[in-house]
């Protein structure tokens, strides 16, 4: 299996309150996704999560915490991938780069009330996160 490092980026306002989460719009049209990507040889999962956040959103993620692992063998139709999911915080305005077609900033209340369509199993992961943290 391949190892992916994904990060749920909580966007802080000027006083440190979190009301939004940052996602990317995938170029392949599968829907929204958490920020993330594959861990490179010689790279820690934490470093991969921070690198992917910077590449895909232009944000520097702080307070990066390992949250959970999702490893269902068929979770990603491209190949068998286990995802180590982190939660981190960032400030500023995200901008799309690298693999992202665009950026979508979603309010935490919308994630609870009317979550958007996600790629892969990211909807299940985000729902579990929201149920536990918001």
C-alpha positions as CSV (number, residue, x, y, z in Angstrom):
1,X,0.0,0.0,0.0
2,X,0.9,3.6,-0.5
3,X,0.9,6.1,2.5
4,X,-0.9,9.4,2.1
5,X,-0.7,12.3,4.6
6,X,-3.9,14.3,4.5
7,X,-4.6,17.4,6.6
8,X,-7.8,19.0,7.7
9,X,-6.9,22.7,7.8
10,X,-8.9,24.8,10.2
11,X,-8.7,28.4,9.1
12,X,-8.3,30.8,12.0
13,X,-9.6,34.4,12.0
14,X,-7.5,37.3,13.4
15,X,-8.3,36.4,17.0
16,X,-7.7,32.6,16.6
17,X,-11.3,31.5,16.3
18,X,-11.9,28.6,13.8
19,X,-15.1,28.9,11.7
20,X,-13.9,27.5,8.4
21,X,-12.1,24.5,7.0
22,X,-10.0,24.5,3.8
23,X,-10.4,21.9,1.0
24,X,-9.2,21.6,-2.5
25,X,-11.2,21.1,-5.7
26,X,-9.7,18.2,-7.5
27,X,-8.6,18.6,-11.1
28,X,-10.1,15.2,-12.0
29,X,-13.7,16.3,-11.2
30,X,-14.1,13.8,-8.3
31,X,-15.2,16.6,-5.9
32,X,-13.6,18.3,-2.9
33,X,-10.8,16.7,-1.1
34,X,-8.8,17.2,2.0
35,X,-5.4,18.7,1.4
36,X,-2.8,16.0,1.1
37,X,-0.7,13.6,-0.9
38,X,1.7,10.8,-0.9
39,X,4.6,10.6,1.6
40,X,7.9,10.6,-0.2
41,X,10.8,8.2,0.5
42,X,12.8,9.6,3.4
43,X,10.0,12.1,4.5
44,X,8.0,11.9,7.7
45,X,4.2,11.9,7.4
46,X,4.2,15.2,9.4
47,X,6.6,16.8,6.9
48,X,4.5,15.5,4.0
49,X,1.3,17.0,5.4
50,X,3.0,20.4,5.9
51,X,4.5,20.3,2.4
52,X,1.3,19.3,0.7
53,X,-0.6,22.1,2.6
54,X,2.0,24.7,1.4
55,X,2.0,23.3,-2.2
56,X,-1.8,23.1,-2.6
57,X,-3.0,26.1,-0.6
58,X,0.0,28.4,0.0
59,X,-0.7,28.2,3.7
60,X,1.7,27.4,6.5
61,X,0.0,24.9,8.8
62,X,0.7,25.1,12.5
63,X,-0.4,23.0,15.5
64,X,-0.2,19.9,13.3
65,X,-1.7,17.0,15.2
66,X,-2.0,13.4,14.0
67,X,-5.7,12.5,14.2
68,X,-6.5,9.1,12.7
69,X,-5.7,6.5,10.1
70,X,-8.0,5.4,7.3
71,X,-6.9,2.2,5.6
72,X,-9.8,0.5,3.9
73,X,-8.1,-1.2,0.9
74,X,-10.6,0.1,-1.7
75,X,-10.9,3.7,-0.3
76,X,-9.0,5.1,-3.3
77,X,-9.9,3.7,-6.7
78,X,-6.4,4.5,-8.0
79,X,-4.5,2.1,-5.7
80,X,-4.4,0.6,-2.2
81,X,-3.7,3.7,0.0
82,X,-3.7,4.2,3.7
83,X,-4.2,7.8,4.8
84,X,-2.8,9.2,8.0
85,X,-5.0,12.2,8.7
86,X,-3.7,15.3,10.5
87,X,-5.5,18.4,11.8
88,X,-3.7,21.7,11.7
89,X,-4.4,25.4,11.8
90,X,-3.6,28.2,9.5
91,X,-4.2,31.9,9.0
92,X,-4.4,33.9,5.8
93,X,-6.0,33.5,2.4
94,X,-5.5,30.2,0.7
95,X,-4.6,30.1,-3.0
96,X,-4.7,27.0,-5.2
97,X,-1.6,25.6,-6.5
98,X,0.1,22.3,-7.4
99,X,-2.6,19.6,-7.8
100,X,-5.6,21.7,-6.9
101,X,-8.0,23.0,-9.5
102,X,-9.3,25.5,-6.9
103,X,-9.8,26.1,-3.2
104,X,-13.0,25.8,-1.3
105,X,-13.3,27.3,2.2
106,X,-16.3,25.7,4.0
107,X,-17.8,26.9,7.2
108,X,-17.9,24.4,10.1
109,X,-21.6,25.0,10.4
110,X,-22.1,24.1,6.7
111,X,-20.0,20.9,7.2
112,X,-22.5,19.9,9.9
113,X,-25.7,21.0,8.1
114,X,-25.1,20.5,4.4
115,X,-21.7,18.9,3.6
116,X,-20.5,19.2,0.0
117,X,-19.6,16.3,-2.3
118,X,-16.2,14.8,-1.5
119,X,-13.9,12.6,-3.4
120,X,-12.9,9.1,-2.3
121,X,-13.9,8.5,1.4
122,X,-13.1,12.1,2.4
123,X,-16.8,12.8,3.2
124,X,-16.8,10.0,5.8
125,X,-13.5,11.3,7.2
126,X,-14.7,14.9,7.4
127,X,-18.0,13.8,9.0
128,X,-16.2,11.8,11.7
129,X,-14.0,14.9,12.3
130,X,-16.9,17.2,12.6
131,X,-18.8,14.8,14.9
132,X,-15.8,14.7,17.2
133,X,-14.5,18.2,17.1
134,X,-17.3,20.6,16.3
